[in-house]
Amino acid sequence: MKFFRSVGEVFGYSPFRSLAQHARMCGRAVGLLQHQFEALRLENYGEVEELRDEIDELEHHADQIKEEIRGNVTKSLMLPVDRHDLLEFLKVQDDIINNCEHVGHMVTFRRVKVPHDVWDEFSVLLSKLMEIVNHYEEMVESIRQLIDTSFSKREVERVMEYIPVIEQLEHECDLIQIGLHTRLFNLEEANPLDIQLMVTWVAHLGYVANAAARASDRFRIMILGR
Amino acid sequence: MVIDIFIISAAIVGFYVAWNIGANDAANSMATSYGSRALTLKQIIILASVLEFCGAAFFGKRVTHTVAKGIVPIELLDHHLVVFGALAALLSAGLWITIATYYHLPISTTHSIVGAMLGFGLAAVSQNHLSLGQIKWDVLAKVVLSWIVSPLMGAAIAFVVFMLIRVILLNRYASGSVEHVFRYLQVLTASYMAFAHGSNDVANATGPIAAIMGYSGEVPFWVLFFGGIGIAIGIATWGYRVIETVGKQITELTYTRGFSAEFATATTVLAASSLGMPISTTHTLVGSVIGVGFAGGLASVNLKIVQKIIFSWIVTLPVAAAMTISLYTLMVVFA
């Protein structure tokens, strides 16, 4: 349609839907990791590799969304939040899925042999991570309500309540990691290379939790720093 | 009678300008109601056609007066020259609107017709029918000032209205129920907007026609009627497509935001109409939307459009004036 003039242009690119989509992808990536560790325990190595590729693809897609947001959030847009805060938040949120991708690869480096209770502990750690990202996703999704109510005090307070919960869960995650590390370093029978590799897994799973906690902190800065 | 041909041509071109105002400007004003889904397309077309017509026919007098003889003192000119000049002005405005629309420039019909009438005045000056001092520069200055003030006023009113909605309603009640109430209120502001738009923009078509009809003091009702019909037909035959297209781009505008922007725009435009100032409804609407954005009501506002509007503003005046001077000269030479 050629012959028309439009006021529509006054509405700029809105990054918030994409931000929430990116957050959902982070959640899905953790979900896939959880499946991957289940497959590891069952020694379903084919599935482990399939899941690695799936996480890879998801991370790639998330990167595209990140690029889309970065490419469109220009200075001439008037957003309800500070542009730098938003981009910084996105950067930290992206670390969640990046670290998922790292772990997804690291579990395929070598087939480790460990007692079943170690897998149980990994499963506990993954469940905790899942809990964190579920809260995290919900928090980021509420940006829609924040905008709809144009950041009403009540809504802001409600959304801010997610942050201490996420921080508490991240702390619990730390404790599980400490327990797991202690257990791993005391596996007398195991191959030292296996131990070395699993310690790296634990550390990187910790980074995932850490990124979610730091991202929710950046989220708070973005919302309160308007 | 050669002059009759000119008068008939002026009626046709005038109708085209009115049609274009309906098809594009009126449609843009109404698209806010479609974007927020406060009304269906059919309801909007009926509402807009009726109220644009009412605004034009019953409230379009003052602005028509300004366009017809506010800038160029047509009473000092031979009637033949007025016919040539006003026809040239209508033709250039119509042509320029069409070109700019094709390139999606956010130009204003109002700026085009004012530039064109000024061109007519300058052409008359160059042929020594008028002196430069006889062109009503003071009125022109007021009109130009109103072009700067109107988007700012739209922005200020929209800012205040939305801030009030925010503080009084959105902070206290669930956003869903607040929006629900404003869905109905937005029907009122949409009507208000259509009426205000008709009252101001009809003059872009009827001003020159009134001048051609030997306008002395009172705008004949049938001229406004003619303009109003042209706008209504424009909405019904082409405007609905524009409403649909633009409406899809502005889904960000919820009922409360749409209400604020429409109320601010309509109030500003109606105030301008009662002062006889021909202003751009579209630019005022853009200002109002930005005002809602400043009040924290929108996810994203593209401020680049301000640059674009200022640019098209600066281009429109000289282009419309130059085109009118050329067409007028051709008519004087060949007729």
Boltz contact constraints between the chains, C-beta under 6 A:
constraints:
  - contact:
      token1: [A, 1]
      token2: [B, 245]
      max_distance: 6.0
  - contact:
      token1: [A, 2]
      token2: [B, 102]
      max_distance: 6.0
  - contact:
      token1: [A, 3]
      token2: [B, 101]
      max_distance: 6.0
  - contact:
      token1: [A, 4]
      token2: [B, 242]
      max_distance: 6.0
  - contact:
      token1: [A, 5]
      token2: [B, 24]
      max_distance: 6.0
  - contact:
      token1: [A, 5]
      token2: [B, 101]
      max_distance: 6.0
  - contact:
      token1: [A, 6]
      token2: [B, 246]
      max_distance: 6.0
  - contact:
      token1: [A, 7]
      token2: [B, 28]
      max_distance: 6.0
  - contact:
      token1: [A, 7]
      token2: [B, 282]
      max_distance: 6.0
  - contact:
      token1: [A, 7]
      token2: [B, 285]
      max_distance: 6.0
  - contact:
      token1: [A, 7]
      token2: [B, 286]
      max_distance: 6.0
  - contact:
      token1: [A, 8]
      token2: [B, 246]
      max_distance: 6.0
  - contact:
      token1: [A, 8]
      token2: [B, 249]
      max_distance: 6.0
  - contact:
      token1: [A, 8]
      token2: [B, 250]
      max_distance: 6.0
  - contact:
      token1: [A, 9]
      token2: [B, 305]
      max_distance: 6.0
  - contact:
      token1: [A, 10]
      token2: [B, 286]
      max_distance: 6.0
  - contact:
      token1: [A, 10]
      token2: [B, 289]
      max_distance: 6.0
  - contact:
      token1: [A, 10]
      token2: [B, 302]
      max_distance: 6.0
  - contact:
      token1: [A, 10]
      token2: [B, 305]
      max_distance: 6.0
  - contact:
      token1: [A, 11]
      token2: [B, 250]
      max_distance: 6.0
  - contact:
      token1: [A, 11]
      token2: [B, 252]
      max_distance: 6.0
  - contact:
      token1: [A, 12]
      token2: [B, 300]
      max_distance: 6.0
  - contact:
      token1: [A, 12]
      token2: [B, 301]
      max_distance: 6.0
  - contact:
      token1: [A, 12]
      token2: [B, 302]
      max_distance: 6.0
  - contact:
      token1: [A, 13]
      token2: [B, 300]
      max_distance: 6.0
  - contact:
      token1: [A, 14]
      token2: [B, 299]
      max_distance: 6.0
  - contact:
      token1: [A, 14]
      token2: [B, 300]
      max_distance: 6.0
  - contact:
      token1: [A, 16]
      token2: [B, 299]
      max_distance: 6.0
  - contact:
      token1: [A, 76]
      token2: [B, 303]
      max_distance: 6.0
  - contact:
      token1: [A, 76]
      token2: [B, 304]
      max_distance: 6.0
  - contact:
      token1: [A, 77]
      token2: [B, 300]
      max_distance: 6.0
  - contact:
      token1: [A, 78]
      token2: [B, 293]
      max_distance: 6.0
  - contact:
      token1: [A, 78]
      token2: [B, 301]
      max_distance: 6.0
  - contact:
      token1: [A, 78]
      token2: [B, 303]
      max_distance: 6.0
  - contact:
      token1: [A, 79]
      token2: [B, 300]
      max_distance: 6.0
  - contact:
      token1: [A, 80]
      token2: [B, 296]
      max_distance: 6.0
  - contact:
      token1: [A, 147]
      token2: [B, 299]
      max_distance: 6.0
  - contact:
      token1: [A, 148]
      token2: [B, 175]
      max_distance: 6.0
  - contact:
      token1: [A, 149]
      token2: [B, 170]
      max_distance: 6.0
  - contact:
      token1: [A, 149]
      token2: [B, 175]
      max_distance: 6.0
  - contact:
      token1: [A, 150]
      token2: [B, 166]
      max_distance: 6.0
  - contact:
      token1: [A, 150]
      token2: [B, 170]
      max_distance: 6.0
  - contact:
      token1: [A, 150]
      token2: [B, 296]
      max_distance: 6.0
  - contact:
      token1: [A, 150]
      token2: [B, 297]
      max_distance: 6.0
  - contact:
      token1: [A, 152]
      token2: [B, 170]
      max_distance: 6.0
  - contact:
      token1: [A, 152]
      token2: [B, 171]
      max_distance: 6.0
  - contact:
      token1: [A, 153]
      token2: [B, 171]
      max_distance: 6.0
